[in-house]
Amino acid sequence: MNDEDKLILDSIDQFLERDVRPYVRQLEAEDEYPADIVAGMKELGLFGATISTEYGGLGLRASTYAQIVERVSAVWMSVSGIFNSHLIMCAAVERFGTAEMKQQYLPRFASGEMRGAIALTEPNCGTDLQAIRTRAEREGNDYVINGSKLWITNSVEGNVLACLVKTDSQVDPAHKGMALLLVEKEMGYKARKLKKLGYRGVDTGEVEFVDVRVPVANLIGKTEGRGLQQILSGLELGRINVAARGVGVARACLDESVTYAQTRKTFDFPIAQHQAIQIKLADMATRVEAARLLTEQAAEAYDSGERCDMEAGMAKLFATEAAVKNSIEAMRVHGAYGYSPEYNIERYYRDAPLLAIGEGTNELQRIIIARQLVKRNPV
Ligand SMILES: Cc1cc2nc3c(=O)[nH]c(=O)nc-3n(C[C@H](O)[C@H](O)[C@H](O)COP(=O)(O)OP(=O)(O)OC[C@H]3O[C@@H](n4cnc5c(N)ncnc54)[C@H](O)[C@@H]3O)c2cc1C
C-alpha cells in the first residue's frame, strides 16, 4: 500500500467515526436515506473510487477499494451499497463505452453528481439473466424501452441506470440479443422503493419503463449483442466488493463479541473464560482472516488484469458465508442482548443474508468455481 492509499484509508476511518457511526441506529430503524452521509461520500471522492484519474476519479486499485468497502461495511453495510453498484456501472462505461460516452458521463459519475445503479434483475428472473423480458426496440436514433426491473439498488435516489435489455428476442443463444443501455432518470423511468429485512437506508426499488426513449449513443460499447458479457465482466469487481462487505460484517460481529465476552459474567466468570464461548470466538476470528486473505487474493488478481472469476467467486462465497455464520454466532455470544435493537448484532443478522444472494447467489458461485476448475485443469 502506498502513502496515498494510507491517507485515503485514514480519512475514510475518520469519516466513519465522525459522520456515520453515531447516526446508524436511528437512520437504520427509520429506513431513512442517509443524505448527509452521501454528501460526505461525495467530498471524499468515493463515487469515483475506481474511476481513472483522467476522468476525475481516484483511480484506486481493487485491493485498496476492497479495504475501503471492508471498513465501511464494518460500520454500516448499507453505505457500501450506495457506491458499490454505482461503481460497477462506471466500470462498464469505462471498459466498454465510446470515448464520447466516457467524456460525457464519467466525470459526473466520479463527482457523485450522477449516481447510478445496475438494473439486471426482473420479477421473473435474477440468476438466469438470459430470461429477461425488458425490451428495447430501435426507432430512428432512439431505443424505446418497455418492461420492468426489480430489486434495483440506488434506483430511487440515484439518477442513472446501466440497464440490461433485449434488443432481439428471437436469436439463439438469447444473450446474443441483449444489450446494455445507459438510461438517465429524466428519460422517463419510474422507480418505487421496496421494503426489506435489512440493508435499510439504501434504496432498493422496482423500476418501470413505459415507452422510455434512450438515444442510440447510450448503447454501451456501440454494438448490440454483448450486453450480458459486458455486465458480467463488471461483476468480477462486484463480487470482490461483496466479499469485502462480508469481511466487514464478519469482523464487526467478531469485534463486538470479543468485547462483550469479556464484560458479561456468568457463574462469576466473564463468558470469554468458558470454553464453549472461546470456541465460537476462535472460529469467528479464523473465518475473518481467511475471508480477508481470499478477498485480497481476488483483488490482486483483478488488479493484475487476470481473468479472476474463480478467485472472485471463492472470495464472495467464503466471505459472505463467514458474515452469515459470524452474525449467528455473535447473537449466541450476546444472548438476549443480541436480539435487541439496542445492540448492533440484530442488524448484522438481518444484513448478512443479503450477501449470500446479491451479485450472484452463493449457489451460482459454486457453479462458477467448479466450471473454472474443470476448464483450468483439462485431462
Ligand atoms: C436487497 C437487494 C438488493 C439487490 N440489488 C440489485 C441491484 O442493484 N441490481 C440487480 O440487478 N439486482 C439486484 N438484486 C437482485 C439479486 O441480484 C437477485 O436476487 C439474485 O441475483 C438472485 O436472483 P433471484 O432472487 O431471482 O433468485 P432466483 O434466480 O430465482 O434463484 C432462486 C434460488 O435458486 C437458486 N438457483 C438458481 N439457478 C440455479 C442453478 N442453475 N443451480 C442451482 N441453484 C440455482 C438460487 O441460487 C436461489 O437459491 C438485489 C436483491 C436484493 C435482495
The ligand as an ORCA input file, in Angstrom:
! r2SCAN-3c Opt
* xyz 0 1
  C     -31.577     -6.053     -1.216
  C     -31.318     -6.492     -2.622
  C     -30.643     -5.654     -3.478
  C     -30.450     -6.027     -4.825
  N     -29.858     -5.145     -5.693
  C     -29.829     -5.458     -7.013
  C     -29.362     -4.493     -7.979
  O     -28.919     -3.386     -7.639
  N     -29.420     -4.821     -9.301
  C     -29.905     -6.033     -9.729
  O     -29.955     -6.246    -10.939
  N     -30.345     -6.967     -8.840
  C     -30.320     -6.699     -7.507
  N     -30.788     -7.631     -6.599
  C     -31.271     -8.913     -7.077
  C     -30.286    -10.057     -6.884
  O     -29.155     -9.882     -7.722
  C     -31.046    -11.361     -7.184
  O     -31.975    -11.537     -6.130
  C     -30.126    -12.543     -7.304
  O     -29.373    -12.475     -8.483
  C     -30.919    -13.885     -7.299
  O     -31.965    -13.843     -8.219
  P     -33.446    -14.261     -7.737
  O     -33.763    -13.561     -6.478
  O     -34.343    -14.019     -8.910
  O     -33.371    -15.800     -7.433
  P     -33.536    -16.993     -8.490
  O     -32.664    -16.792     -9.649
  O     -34.989    -17.200     -8.731
  O     -32.973    -18.212     -7.637
  C     -33.729    -18.821     -6.564
  C     -32.853    -19.895     -5.906
  O     -32.484    -20.896     -6.880
  C     -31.049    -20.998     -6.931
  N     -30.654    -21.292     -8.314
  C     -31.000    -20.617     -9.439
  N     -30.457    -21.194    -10.523
  C     -29.731    -22.253    -10.072
  C     -28.916    -23.265    -10.702
  N     -28.710    -23.281    -12.009
  N     -28.351    -24.217     -9.918
  C     -28.522    -24.197     -8.586
  N     -29.270    -23.280     -7.919
  C     -29.865    -22.331     -8.659
  C     -30.541    -19.652     -6.464
  O     -29.198    -19.746     -6.001
  C     -31.532    -19.335     -5.358
  O     -31.164    -20.061     -4.213
  C     -30.925     -7.292     -5.260
  C     -31.568     -8.177     -4.353
  C     -31.761     -7.770     -3.052
  C     -32.494     -8.721     -2.110
*
